[in-house]
Amino acid sequence: MSRKPAPPALSELLARYLQNQASAHQEGLAFADLSGEVIPHEVAPAQPIDPRLAWDEALAAVRWLAPDASVRPGQAPPDWPALVASQESETALAFCAGNFPQLVRDLHLLLRADDLTQLHRPVGRPAAVPGLLAWAEQAERQQQYPQMLLAVGVLRLARQFDLAQDLLDRHKAEVPAAWQRAWANETAALTWHRGKPDAALALWLAQPESVPVLFNRGMAALFLGRPADARPALSRAVQQLPDSDAWHHLGRLYLALAEMRR
């Protein structure tokens, strides 16, 4: 009788994830010059994040949720490199527009935590990004997709929560059918990152299944102290994400944390 291969050790998963974080920086947007700026202190050292890589990952949820729509990488919004470089480390990261897995940098914090429910806290202050705000206003005036979704996601990433919420509320009744699932995911993600985890999970549970929604259900359950609920959702999401994808590696990390809490 053949034996089922043993799952990779957590240390191996973390090594793979860290390797993925340090992906090539040969081309793309320039790294932000933060000379003279206050750089958030990180407990663990981390590789600088390539803004182009981050932008590509920031589009991933939209591609999954609107597969029949045209989603091209296009040009990142103004201030994107500075916004990426100024981000503090996250722990409980939603799979949505604007977010990228490399935001989860302090892996030691995740490994040391006895109670993951204490780690989900909104972090950072609203970022001063006038170019990005102007870009979001233009996207709203033109009412084009996926630019509208990306405007919501990037405003949320900049901790401009009220502006992102206003944008969602003003246009929720007129979202084209092809983009409604992605819009619903953004609504739940904003709720999550504003510090309303139970309400966010309820929104994700009410949405049709997709890779981002399964990922988010599992992630939310994990950080709400429900690892038994987290495991099947994360497992199904990870199985569908290509192993070359950074979201796959973050999903496996969350799944490993859920497995440790049997």
PyMOL commands that set and color helices and strands:
alter all, ss='L'
color gray80, all
select helices_A, chain A and resi 10-21+51-58+60-65+80-85+101-103+107-112+116-118+130-142+147-157+161-174+177-193+197-205+211-223+227-240+246-259
alter helices_A, ss='H'
color red, helices_A
deselect
rebuild
show_as cartoon
